[in-house]
Amino acid sequence: MAIIKPFKALRPQPQLAKQVASRPYDVLSSAEAKTEAQGNPASFLHITKSEIDLPESTDVHSDIVYQQAKENLTAFINRDILFRESKECYYIYQLVMNGKSQTGLVCVSSVADYENGIIKKHEFTRPEKEQDRINHIAISGAQTGNVFLAYRNLDSIDQLIAEWQKSKSPVYDFLADDGIQHTIWIVNDDKKIKELSGLFEKQVPCTYIADGHHRAASAAKVRAALGNKAFEGADYFLTTLFPSNQLYIMDYNRVVKDLGGLTPDNFIKEASAYFTIELVGKKAYRPESIHSFGLYLEKNWYKLVAKSGTYTNDPIGVLDITILQNTILDKLLGIKDQRTDKRIDFVGGIRGLEELEKRVDSGEMAAAFSLYPVTIDQLFAIADSGNVMPPKSTWFEPKLRDGLLTHLIGE
């Protein structure tokens, strides 16, 4: 069963929360982070993307970057931008985007659960991305990035969290510049803390990584590297648990640089062996159900529907990303591995279908494919089967902000 614990969060003074809160380190380039933090000395990007305070020629994976992160974190504490909670607490984190609300429980989860499969995975990790977070955690002594976990929703947990929200005032409540509302409540009552811990331990057999595979893997490897020298804090890592009925998974689309030597007409003809194809026209086509796809080619949109025989009913074979890979990407374009092939790129659904049109119309890309979002049940089925999803399968929105709640491992 799932083991979670309260923790003493390092967090901002309430009046500074909006200034501190920053988008996750892995959705911004160094240049974007520098622009976003410009004129804001309290931005948490000075810690998660500390290269912004160093010369532009600095290698972002060099030791000096991680040392700068540690120095900046210490400075934030000394300047009283951040302070440490006096007791172990849970935190309720609500995000509202476009009128849709989702509420999670911020806690620390057991590294042992991650290693033993109680916390289930659905993606491979890349060694270089792991090493970056390993260095950041080990040198700064802090887990600054939150791992987004999902669990099958339970009325008992939903009710307890909702009652606390109604009866207490939030400690943070602000509208970010991108229009997303962030609201956080502190659960500091010992009885409620014990009740929440017990509900997860007794009623939640497992949790699923929705977003943050590299952060979770890095936390586990830091703990292993510390061995007997590890502080108790390293046995756990920073997580936010969301019930499955509140999660919003967006589409994760594809653009390709060429048609593998085919003319547009021949490409459509070859693709018709696997799909029924309908010309939509100039209006962007967003797939309305699984096994339907949008194709943007030469300023026109097409609706593609996968024919029987292009997919199987196993957890991986049924995915639209698998269908696209096995047919168009592999057989027509010769793209064998989406992880490594430079002819393909990925566009998160938050950017909209207009981004697909922009990439193609500019001449940078030859064609774009819009996909129907993976469902949470598909994600659970793959994780339960022990399989992994194809790369760039899920895009979760809204994103948790870094800096509002940080877990220190050095004690």
C-alpha positions as CSV (number, residue, x, y, z in Angstrom):
1,M,0.0,0.0,0.0
2,A,1.1,3.6,-0.6
3,I,3.2,5.2,2.2
4,I,3.1,8.9,2.4
5,K,4.3,11.4,5.0
6,P,3.9,15.0,6.0
7,F,7.0,17.1,5.8
8,K,8.5,20.5,6.9
9,A,8.2,22.4,3.6
10,L,10.6,25.2,2.7
11,R,8.2,27.8,1.4
12,P,7.9,31.5,0.6
13,Q,6.5,34.2,2.8
14,P,2.9,34.6,1.8
15,Q,3.3,38.1,0.3
16,L,6.1,36.8,-2.0
17,A,4.5,33.6,-3.2
18,K,3.6,34.8,-6.7
19,Q,7.0,36.3,-7.2
20,V,8.8,33.1,-6.1
21,A,6.6,30.6,-7.9
22,S,8.1,29.6,-11.2
23,R,7.2,27.2,-14.0
24,P,8.9,23.8,-13.9
25,Y,12.6,23.8,-14.8
26,D,12.1,21.3,-17.6
27,V,9.6,23.3,-19.6
28,L,11.9,26.3,-20.1
29,S,15.1,26.7,-21.9
30,S,17.9,28.7,-20.2
31,A,17.2,31.7,-22.4
32,E,13.4,31.5,-21.6
33,A,14.1,31.2,-17.9
34,K,16.5,34.2,-18.0
35,T,13.8,36.3,-19.7
36,E,11.1,35.1,-17.3
37,A,13.2,35.9,-14.2
38,Q,14.4,39.2,-15.4
39,G,13.7,41.9,-12.8
40,N,12.5,39.4,-10.3
41,P,15.3,38.5,-7.7
42,A,12.8,36.3,-5.9
43,S,12.0,34.0,-8.8
44,F,12.7,30.4,-7.9
45,L,14.3,30.0,-11.4
46,H,17.4,31.4,-9.8
47,I,17.6,28.0,-8.0
48,T,16.1,25.6,-10.5
49,K,17.8,27.2,-13.6
50,S,20.7,28.8,-11.8
51,E,22.7,29.2,-15.0
52,I,20.7,32.4,-15.6
53,D,23.0,34.0,-13.0
54,L,26.2,32.8,-14.8
55,P,27.9,33.8,-18.1
56,E,25.9,32.6,-21.1
57,S,28.9,30.4,-22.2
58,T,28.6,28.3,-19.0
59,D,27.9,24.6,-19.5
60,V,24.5,24.1,-17.9
61,H,25.6,20.7,-16.6
62,S,28.8,21.9,-15.0
63,D,29.4,21.8,-11.2
64,I,29.4,25.6,-11.0
65,V,25.7,25.6,-12.0
66,Y,24.7,23.3,-9.2
67,Q,26.9,25.2,-6.7
68,Q,25.2,28.4,-7.8
69,A,21.8,26.8,-7.1
70,K,23.0,25.9,-3.6
71,E,24.3,29.4,-3.0
72,N,21.1,31.0,-4.3
73,L,18.9,28.7,-2.1
74,T,20.9,29.6,0.9
75,A,20.6,33.3,0.0
76,F,16.8,33.0,-0.4
77,I,16.7,31.6,3.2
78,N,19.0,34.2,4.6
79,R,17.0,37.0,2.9
80,D,13.8,35.5,4.5
81,I,12.2,35.0,1.1
82,L,11.9,31.3,2.1
83,F,11.4,29.8,5.5
84,R,11.1,26.3,7.0
85,E,7.8,25.0,8.4
86,S,8.0,24.4,12.1
87,K,6.3,21.0,12.0
88,E,5.6,18.3,9.5
89,C,2.4,19.1,7.5
90,Y,0.5,18.1,4.5
91,Y,-0.5,20.7,1.9
92,I,-3.5,20.8,-0.3
93,Y,-2.8,22.3,-3.8
94,Q,-5.6,23.4,-6.0
95,L,-5.1,24.6,-9.6
96,V,-7.8,26.2,-11.8
97,M,-7.3,26.5,-15.5
98,N,-10.1,27.7,-17.9
99,G,-12.7,27.1,-15.2
100,K,-11.5,23.5,-14.5
101,S,-10.3,22.7,-11.1
102,Q,-8.0,19.9,-9.8
103,T,-6.8,19.4,-6.3
104,G,-3.9,17.3,-5.0
105,L,-2.2,16.5,-1.7
106,V,1.4,17.6,-1.4
107,C,3.4,15.2,0.7
108,V,6.6,13.1,0.5
109,S,6.4,9.6,-0.9
110,S,8.6,6.6,0.0
111,V,11.7,5.9,-2.2
112,A,11.2,2.3,-1.2
113,D,7.7,2.3,-2.7
114,Y,9.3,3.6,-6.0
115,E,11.9,0.9,-6.0
116,N,9.4,-1.8,-5.1
117,G,6.8,-0.9,-7.7
118,I,4.1,0.5,-5.4
119,I,4.7,3.7,-7.3
120,K,4.2,2.6,-10.9
121,K,6.0,4.0,-13.9
122,H,5.1,4.2,-17.6
123,E,8.1,5.9,-19.2
124,F,11.8,5.2,-19.8
125,T,14.2,7.8,-18.4
126,R,17.2,9.3,-20.1
127,P,20.5,9.1,-18.2
128,E,21.6,12.6,-19.0
129,K,18.4,14.1,-17.6
130,E,18.6,11.9,-14.5
131,Q,22.2,13.0,-13.9
132,D,21.2,16.6,-14.1
133,R,18.6,16.2,-11.3
134,I,20.9,13.9,-9.3
135,N,23.5,16.6,-9.2
136,H,21.0,19.3,-8.4
137,I,19.5,17.4,-5.5
138,A,22.8,16.1,-4.1
139,I,24.6,19.5,-4.1
140,S,21.7,21.8,-3.2
141,G,20.3,19.3,-0.6
142,A,16.8,20.0,-1.8
143,Q,14.2,18.4,-4.0
144,T,12.8,21.4,-5.8
145,G,10.8,19.6,-8.4
146,N,7.5,18.0,-7.6
147,V,6.6,14.5,-8.9
148,F,3.0,14.4,-10.1
149,L,1.4,11.2,-8.9
150,A,-2.1,9.9,-9.7
151,Y,-4.3,7.4,-7.8
152,R,-7.7,5.9,-8.4
153,N,-10.0,8.3,-6.6
154,L,-11.7,7.5,-3.4
155,D,-14.7,9.3,-1.9
156,S,-13.2,9.1,1.6
157,I,-10.0,11.0,0.6
158,D,-11.9,13.5,-1.6
159,Q,-14.3,14.3,1.2
160,L,-11.6,14.8,3.8
161,I,-9.7,17.2,1.6
162,A,-12.8,19.1,0.5
163,E,-13.9,19.6,4.1
164,W,-10.5,21.0,5.1
165,Q,-10.6,23.4,2.1
166,K,-14.1,24.7,3.2
167,S,-13.2,25.1,6.9
168,K,-9.7,26.8,6.5
169,S,-8.3,29.8,4.8
170,P,-5.5,29.2,2.2
171,V,-2.0,30.3,2.9
172,Y,-1.4,31.1,-0.8
173,D,-3.9,32.2,-3.3
174,F,-2.8,34.0,-6.5
175,L,-3.5,34.2,-10.2
176,A,-0.3,33.5,-12.2
177,D,0.5,35.6,-15.3
178,D,-0.6,32.7,-17.6
179,G,-4.1,32.8,-16.0
180,I,-3.8,29.8,-13.8
181,Q,-5.1,30.1,-10.2
182,H,-2.9,28.6,-7.5
183,T,-4.3,28.0,-4.0
184,I,-2.6,26.1,-1.2
185,W,-3.9,25.1,2.3
186,I,-1.8,23.8,5.1
187,V,-3.0,20.7,6.9
188,N,-1.3,21.0,10.3
189,D,-3.8,19.2,12.6
190,D,-2.2,16.1,13.9
191,K,-5.5,14.1,13.9
192,K,-6.2,15.0,10.2
193,I,-2.6,14.3,9.3
194,K,-2.9,10.8,10.8
195,E,-6.3,10.2,9.1
196,L,-4.9,11.1,5.7
197,S,-1.8,9.0,6.1
198,G,-4.0,6.0,7.2
199,L,-6.4,6.4,4.3
200,F,-3.6,6.1,1.8
201,E,-1.9,3.3,3.7
202,K,-5.1,1.2,4.0
203,Q,-7.0,2.1,0.8
204,V,-4.6,3.1,-1.9
205,P,-2.7,0.0,-3.2
206,C,-0.5,2.0,-5.6
207,T,0.1,5.3,-7.2
208,Y,1.2,6.2,-10.7
209,I,3.7,8.7,-12.0
210,A,1.8,11.0,-14.3
211,D,4.7,13.5,-14.7
212,G,8.2,13.5,-13.2
213,H,9.8,10.2,-14.0
214,H,13.3,11.8,-14.1
215,R,12.7,13.6,-10.8
216,A,11.6,10.3,-9.1
217,A,14.4,8.3,-10.5
218,S,17.0,10.9,-9.5
219,A,15.7,11.0,-5.9
220,A,16.0,7.2,-5.6
221,K,19.6,7.3,-7.0
222,V,20.6,10.1,-4.6
223,R,19.3,8.0,-1.8
224,A,21.2,4.9,-3.0
225,A,24.4,6.9,-3.5
226,L,24.3,8.2,0.1
227,G,24.0,4.7,1.5
228,N,24.5,4.7,5.3
229,K,25.3,8.4,5.2
230,A,21.8,9.3,4.1
231,F,19.6,11.5,6.3
232,E,16.0,10.3,6.8
233,G,14.8,13.0,4.5
234,A,16.5,11.2,1.5
235,D,14.2,8.2,2.1
236,Y,11.3,10.2,0.7
237,F,10.8,12.5,-2.3
238,L,8.5,15.4,-3.0
239,T,5.2,14.4,-4.6
240,T,1.6,15.7,-5.2
241,L,-1.1,13.1,-5.4
242,F,-4.1,13.8,-7.6
243,P,-7.3,11.6,-7.9
244,S,-7.7,10.2,-11.3
245,N,-11.1,11.8,-11.9
246,Q,-9.7,15.3,-11.7
247,L,-6.7,14.9,-14.1
248,Y,-6.6,16.6,-17.5
249,I,-4.4,15.0,-20.1
250,M,-3.8,17.0,-23.2
251,D,-2.8,15.8,-26.7
252,Y,0.9,15.5,-27.5
253,N,1.3,16.0,-31.2
254,R,4.0,15.4,-33.9
255,V,5.6,17.3,-36.7
256,V,8.0,15.7,-39.3
257,K,10.6,17.4,-41.4
258,D,10.1,15.5,-44.6
259,L,7.8,12.9,-46.3
260,G,10.5,10.3,-46.8
261,G,11.0,11.1,-50.5
262,L,7.2,10.9,-51.3
263,T,5.3,13.6,-53.0
264,P,2.3,14.9,-51.0
265,D,-0.1,13.1,-53.3
266,N,1.8,9.8,-53.1
267,F,2.0,10.2,-49.3
268,I,-1.8,10.5,-49.0
269,K,-2.1,7.5,-51.4
270,E,0.3,5.3,-49.3
271,A,-1.3,6.4,-46.0
272,S,-4.7,5.3,-47.3
273,A,-3.6,1.7,-47.0
274,Y,-3.9,2.2,-43.2
275,F,-6.4,5.0,-42.8
276,T,-9.6,6.2,-44.3
277,I,-8.8,9.8,-45.3
278,E,-11.1,12.8,-45.6
279,L,-10.1,16.3,-46.7
280,V,-11.3,18.7,-44.1
281,G,-9.9,21.9,-45.6
282,K,-8.4,25.0,-43.9
283,K,-10.1,24.5,-40.5
284,A,-7.8,22.8,-38.0
285,Y,-9.0,19.2,-37.2
286,R,-8.8,18.1,-33.6
287,P,-9.5,14.3,-33.3
288,E,-12.8,13.6,-31.6
289,S,-12.1,10.0,-30.4
290,I,-9.4,7.4,-30.2
291,H,-8.0,6.0,-33.5
292,S,-8.7,9.3,-35.3
293,F,-5.9,11.7,-36.3
294,G,-5.5,15.0,-37.9
295,L,-2.9,15.6,-40.7
296,Y,-1.8,19.0,-41.8
297,L,-0.1,19.0,-45.2
298,E,0.3,21.8,-47.8
299,K,-2.0,24.2,-45.9
300,N,-4.9,21.7,-45.7
301,W,-6.2,19.5,-42.9
302,Y,-7.2,15.9,-43.3
303,K,-9.1,13.5,-41.0
304,L,-7.6,10.1,-40.7
305,V,-9.3,7.1,-39.1
306,A,-7.3,4.0,-38.5
307,K,-8.5,0.9,-40.3
308,S,-9.0,-2.4,-38.5
309,G,-5.8,-4.4,-38.4
310,T,-3.7,-1.4,-37.6
311,Y,-3.9,-1.9,-33.9
312,T,-4.3,-4.6,-31.3
313,N,-6.1,-4.6,-27.9
314,D,-3.1,-4.9,-25.7
315,P,-2.3,-1.8,-23.6
316,I,0.5,-0.6,-25.9
317,G,-0.9,-1.8,-29.3
318,V,-4.2,0.1,-28.8
319,L,-2.5,3.5,-28.3
320,D,-2.9,6.0,-31.1
321,I,0.8,6.8,-30.8
322,T,1.6,3.2,-31.5
323,I,-0.7,3.2,-34.6
324,L,0.9,6.3,-36.0
325,Q,4.4,4.8,-35.3
326,N,3.8,1.4,-36.8
327,T,2.1,2.8,-40.0
328,I,3.1,6.3,-41.2
329,L,6.2,7.0,-39.1
330,D,7.9,3.7,-39.6
331,K,6.6,2.2,-42.9
332,L,6.2,5.4,-44.9
333,L,8.7,7.8,-43.4
334,G,11.4,5.4,-42.1
335,I,11.3,6.9,-38.6
336,K,12.2,3.9,-36.4
337,D,12.8,5.5,-33.0
338,Q,11.0,8.7,-32.0
339,R,13.5,9.2,-29.2
340,T,16.5,9.6,-31.3
341,D,15.4,10.4,-34.9
342,K,16.0,14.1,-35.6
343,R,13.4,14.2,-38.4
344,I,10.5,14.3,-35.8
345,D,9.6,16.8,-33.1
346,F,6.9,17.0,-30.5
347,V,4.4,19.7,-29.7
348,G,2.5,19.8,-26.4
349,G,-1.2,20.4,-26.6
350,I,-1.0,23.5,-24.6
351,R,0.5,25.2,-27.6
352,G,-2.6,24.6,-29.7
353,L,-3.1,23.3,-33.2
354,E,-2.0,26.7,-34.6
355,E,1.5,25.8,-33.5
356,L,1.4,22.8,-35.8
357,E,0.3,25.0,-38.7
358,K,3.0,27.5,-37.9
359,R,5.8,24.8,-37.9
360,V,4.6,23.5,-41.3
361,D,3.8,26.8,-43.0
362,S,7.2,28.2,-42.1
363,G,8.8,25.4,-44.1
364,E,10.6,24.0,-41.1
365,M,8.4,20.9,-41.1
366,A,6.7,19.1,-44.0
367,A,3.6,17.7,-42.1
368,A,2.0,17.7,-38.7
369,F,-0.2,15.1,-36.9
370,S,-2.8,15.9,-34.2
371,L,-3.6,13.1,-31.9
372,Y,-6.4,12.3,-29.4
373,P,-5.2,12.5,-25.8
374,V,-4.2,9.4,-24.0
375,T,-6.8,8.6,-21.3
376,I,-5.9,8.1,-17.7
377,D,-7.3,4.5,-17.9
378,Q,-4.8,3.8,-20.7
379,L,-2.0,5.2,-18.6
380,F,-3.0,3.0,-15.6
381,A,-3.3,-0.1,-17.8
382,I,0.2,0.3,-19.3
383,A,1.7,0.9,-15.9
384,D,-0.1,-2.1,-14.4
385,S,1.1,-4.3,-17.2
386,G,4.7,-3.3,-16.6
387,N,5.1,-1.7,-20.0
388,V,6.2,1.7,-21.0
389,M,4.5,4.2,-23.2
390,P,6.1,5.5,-26.4
391,P,8.0,8.8,-25.9
392,K,6.1,12.0,-25.4
393,S,2.7,10.4,-24.9
394,T,1.1,12.5,-22.3
395,W,1.0,16.2,-21.6
396,F,-0.5,17.2,-18.3
397,E,-1.9,20.7,-17.6
398,P,-1.9,22.8,-15.6
399,K,1.6,22.4,-14.2
400,L,2.5,22.7,-10.5
401,R,4.7,25.7,-9.7
402,D,8.3,25.2,-8.4
403,G,9.3,27.1,-5.3
404,L,6.0,27.0,-3.4
405,L,6.8,23.8,-1.5
406,T,10.4,22.4,-1.4
407,H,11.6,19.3,0.4
408,L,15.0,19.5,2.1
409,I,16.8,16.1,2.4
410,G,19.8,17.2,4.5
411,E,18.5,16.2,8.0
